[in-house]
Every structure is written in C-alpha cells, then in structure tokens.
Amino acid sequence: MSARAVIDSVEFARTGESLSGDAPVGELARLADSLFDACGKLHYELKGGSDSKQRLRLQLAVTGTINLRCQRCLGSLAYPIDVQTNLLVLAQQAGGETAEIDDLDGVPADAHTDVWSLVEDEILLGIPLAPRHAEEECSPAVKVSGNRAASPFAALAKLTQERTKN
C-alpha cells in the first residue's frame, strides 16, 4: 500500500507549491465499480497558485490508462486518461458554509486535502457512463448481426435442444 499525499489546500495554493506522484488504480476505491481490473497507476501533478483575481487555485493534471469494462462485450477496454483542470480553493464563510461560485470547479479549503481523492474525483467526472469498444473491436464472443447483438438466450435454447436430441 502506497502512502497517500495529503496537503493543506490553502497553504499549498498560497505558497505556489507543487507535488507529483503516482496513484495506484487499485487504491482508488470509488473508481472500482467502473473498472475491469485494478491494474496500473495514474500519474498526477498538482500545482498551487492564484488566478488573475487573486483567488487561490490548484492546477491538477492526471495521465495514464485505466481498464474499464466494455458494456457491449464485458471485456477490458483500455481507456486513456489525460485530465487538466483548475480547481478554485473555496474558503469557509462566517456561518461555516462554503462559498459557491457558479461555472467554476472548486474544492473546499481544508488542512487535510487528500490528493488521491482529487485525482479520483476528476477521473470519475471524465469517464463515460457506458464505455464501449467500437463494434469491430469487441470480443469475438459477442457476435453482431446487423445492428443487434445475438441473444444469449438463443444460444442457450440451441444447447438445450442439442441435449434433448442426445
């Protein structure tokens, strides 16, 4: 198990720090339901800074490849990851609520921000809901006739008929 990177998001952005590393895909628990397997690592680079309005920002870049489950053939689908995002560090207001700013992605100001969670959030936002190979790239186990896949129940019925003949 690798050590998770934790930062103080406000201090990290204010001082313009940078951090890079690898997050093992198998340790990103919320991503697990979308994956075919937990192989590989995602490389991340995180840089702190501020924008033209002097608002604190975190720039996150994530690259790598994850293996999603194709929803057509249920096989492995190598999906390239190349995420570049700017996250506004959202400060707490007097009532303990976080300021909301429309049209901007943000993260709450937190002294214990888990970098791998930021990586995982961006990957979850970027992957397709129902990933699929192109029809000609799917596993040969799924036979496509016209625009429809062959019914698995038709194959079962054929097997049942063959058994009753014997």
QUIWOVEN-V901535 format. One record per pair of residues at least 4 apart in sequence whose ideal C-beta (glycine too) atoms are under 7 Angstrom apart, sorted by the first residue. I is the first residue (numbers start at 1). GAP is how many residues later the second one is. D is the distance in Angstrom with one decimal. If there is no record, write none. Layout:
i=I gap=GAP d=D
i=I gap=GAP d=D
This chain:
i=1 gap=26 d=6.8
i=2 gap=22 d=5.8
i=2 gap=25 d=6.7
i=4 gap=110 d=5.9
i=4 gap=112 d=5.2
i=5 gap=14 d=6.1
i=5 gap=16 d=6.0
i=5 gap=110 d=4.0
i=5 gap=111 d=6.7
i=6 gap=106 d=5.6
i=6 gap=107 d=6.7
i=6 gap=108 d=5.6
i=6 gap=109 d=6.9
i=7 gap=5 d=4.4
i=7 gap=12 d=6.9
i=7 gap=106 d=5.2
i=7 gap=108 d=6.2
i=8 gap=4 d=5.9
i=8 gap=103 d=4.5
i=9 gap=4 d=6.3
i=9 gap=49 d=6.5
i=9 gap=80 d=5.1
i=9 gap=98 d=6.1
i=9 gap=100 d=5.6
i=9 gap=101 d=5.4
i=9 gap=104 d=4.3
i=10 gap=4 d=6.0
i=10 gap=46 d=6.3
i=10 gap=79 d=5.9
i=10 gap=99 d=4.8
i=11 gap=4 d=6.1
i=12 gap=5 d=4.8
i=12 gap=36 d=4.4
i=13 gap=35 d=3.8
i=13 gap=36 d=6.3
i=13 gap=37 d=6.8
i=13 gap=43 d=3.8
i=13 gap=44 d=6.0
i=13 gap=45 d=5.7
i=13 gap=76 d=5.1
i=14 gap=42 d=6.1
i=15 gap=33 d=6.5
i=16 gap=32 d=5.2
i=16 gap=33 d=5.2
i=17 gap=31 d=4.9
i=18 gap=28 d=6.7
i=18 gap=29 d=4.5
i=19 gap=27 d=4.7
i=19 gap=96 d=6.7
i=20 gap=24 d=6.5
i=20 gap=25 d=4.4
i=21 gap=23 d=6.3
i=22 gap=19 d=4.2
i=22 gap=20 d=6.8
i=22 gap=21 d=5.4
i=23 gap=4 d=6.9
i=23 gap=5 d=6.4
i=23 gap=18 d=6.5
i=23 gap=19 d=4.9
i=23 gap=21 d=6.1
i=23 gap=93 d=4.7
i=23 gap=96 d=5.1
i=24 gap=17 d=5.3
i=25 gap=6 d=7.0
i=25 gap=10 d=7.0
i=25 gap=13 d=5.3
i=25 gap=14 d=6.5
i=25 gap=15 d=4.8
i=25 gap=16 d=6.5
i=25 gap=17 d=6.4
i=25 gap=41 d=5.7
i=26 gap=12 d=3.4
i=28 gap=88 d=6.6
i=28 gap=92 d=4.6
i=30 gap=90 d=5.6
i=30 gap=94 d=6.4
i=31 gap=4 d=6.1
i=31 gap=89 d=5.7
i=31 gap=92 d=6.1
i=31 gap=93 d=6.4
i=32 gap=6 d=6.9
i=34 gap=34 d=5.9
i=34 gap=93 d=6.0
i=35 gap=31 d=6.3
i=35 gap=32 d=6.2
i=35 gap=33 d=6.3
i=35 gap=34 d=7.0
i=36 gap=31 d=4.3
i=36 gap=32 d=6.0
i=36 gap=33 d=4.5
i=36 gap=40 d=4.3
i=36 gap=41 d=6.9
i=37 gap=30 d=5.1
i=37 gap=39 d=6.8
i=39 gap=28 d=6.1
i=40 gap=24 d=6.2
i=40 gap=25 d=6.1
i=40 gap=26 d=6.4
i=41 gap=23 d=6.3
i=42 gap=20 d=5.5
i=42 gap=22 d=3.9
i=42 gap=39 d=6.1
i=42 gap=77 d=6.1
i=43 gap=20 d=5.2
i=43 gap=21 d=5.6
i=44 gap=16 d=6.6
i=44 gap=17 d=6.8
i=44 gap=18 d=4.9
i=44 gap=71 d=6.8
i=44 gap=75 d=5.0
i=45 gap=16 d=4.6
i=46 gap=12 d=6.1
i=46 gap=14 d=5.4
i=46 gap=69 d=6.0
i=47 gap=12 d=4.5
i=48 gap=10 d=5.9
i=49 gap=8 d=5.4
i=49 gap=10 d=6.7
i=50 gap=4 d=5.3
i=50 gap=5 d=6.1
i=50 gap=6 d=5.5
i=50 gap=7 d=5.9
i=51 gap=4 d=5.2
i=51 gap=6 d=5.4
i=55 gap=33 d=5.8
i=56 gap=33 d=4.0
i=57 gap=29 d=5.5
i=57 gap=30 d=6.6
i=57 gap=31 d=5.9
i=57 gap=32 d=6.7
i=58 gap=29 d=4.5
i=58 gap=31 d=6.3
i=58 gap=49 d=6.6
i=59 gap=27 d=5.5
i=60 gap=25 d=5.2
i=60 gap=27 d=6.3
i=60 gap=58 d=6.0
i=60 gap=62 d=6.3
i=61 gap=22 d=6.8
i=61 gap=23 d=5.2
i=62 gap=19 d=5.8
i=62 gap=21 d=4.3
i=62 gap=57 d=5.4
i=62 gap=60 d=5.9
i=62 gap=61 d=6.6
i=63 gap=18 d=6.0
i=63 gap=19 d=5.4
i=64 gap=17 d=5.0
i=65 gap=13 d=5.4
i=65 gap=14 d=6.7
i=65 gap=15 d=5.4
i=65 gap=16 d=6.5
i=66 gap=13 d=5.4
i=66 gap=15 d=6.2
i=67 gap=9 d=4.7
i=67 gap=10 d=6.8
i=67 gap=11 d=5.9
i=68 gap=9 d=4.7
i=68 gap=11 d=4.8
i=68 gap=59 d=6.6
i=68 gap=63 d=4.4
i=69 gap=5 d=6.1
i=69 gap=8 d=6.9
i=70 gap=4 d=6.3
i=70 gap=5 d=5.2
i=70 gap=7 d=4.4
i=70 gap=61 d=6.2
i=70 gap=62 d=5.4
i=70 gap=63 d=5.0
i=70 gap=68 d=6.5
i=71 gap=59 d=4.5
i=71 gap=60 d=6.3
i=71 gap=61 d=5.3
i=72 gap=60 d=4.6
i=72 gap=61 d=6.3
i=72 gap=66 d=5.2
i=72 gap=70 d=6.4
i=73 gap=60 d=6.5
i=73 gap=65 d=3.9
i=73 gap=66 d=4.0
i=73 gap=68 d=6.6
i=73 gap=69 d=4.4
i=75 gap=64 d=4.4
i=77 gap=54 d=5.3
i=77 gap=56 d=5.7
i=79 gap=48 d=6.6
i=79 gap=52 d=6.3
i=81 gap=42 d=6.2
i=83 gap=39 d=4.8
i=83 gap=40 d=6.9
i=83 gap=43 d=5.7
i=85 gap=20 d=6.1
i=85 gap=37 d=5.7
i=87 gap=18 d=5.3
i=87 gap=19 d=5.8
i=87 gap=20 d=4.9
i=88 gap=13 d=6.4
i=88 gap=16 d=4.9
i=88 gap=17 d=6.9
i=88 gap=18 d=4.0
i=89 gap=18 d=6.2
i=89 gap=20 d=5.3
i=90 gap=8 d=4.8
i=90 gap=9 d=5.5
i=90 gap=16 d=4.4
i=90 gap=17 d=6.6
i=90 gap=18 d=5.3
i=90 gap=19 d=6.1
i=91 gap=8 d=6.3
i=91 gap=18 d=4.9
i=92 gap=4 d=6.2
i=92 gap=6 d=6.1
i=92 gap=17 d=6.1
i=93 gap=4 d=5.3
i=93 gap=6 d=5.6
i=98 gap=10 d=5.1
i=101 gap=5 d=6.5
i=107 gap=6 d=6.6
i=107 gap=11 d=6.6
i=113 gap=5 d=7.0
i=115 gap=4 d=6.5
i=116 gap=4 d=6.1
i=117 gap=4 d=6.2
i=118 gap=4 d=6.7
i=119 gap=4 d=6.4
i=120 gap=4 d=6.2
i=121 gap=4 d=6.4
i=122 gap=4 d=6.3
i=123 gap=4 d=6.3
i=127 gap=4 d=6.8
i=133 gap=4 d=3.9
i=133 gap=5 d=4.7
i=135 gap=9 d=5.7
i=138 gap=4 d=5.2
i=142 gap=7 d=5.6
i=143 gap=7 d=4.6
i=144 gap=5 d=5.5
i=145 gap=5 d=6.1
i=150 gap=4 d=6.3
i=152 gap=4 d=6.5
i=153 gap=4 d=6.3
i=154 gap=4 d=6.5
i=155 gap=4 d=6.6
i=156 gap=4 d=6.3
i=157 gap=4 d=6.4
i=158 gap=4 d=6.5
i=159 gap=4 d=6.4
i=160 gap=4 d=6.5
i=161 gap=4 d=6.6
i=162 gap=4 d=6.8
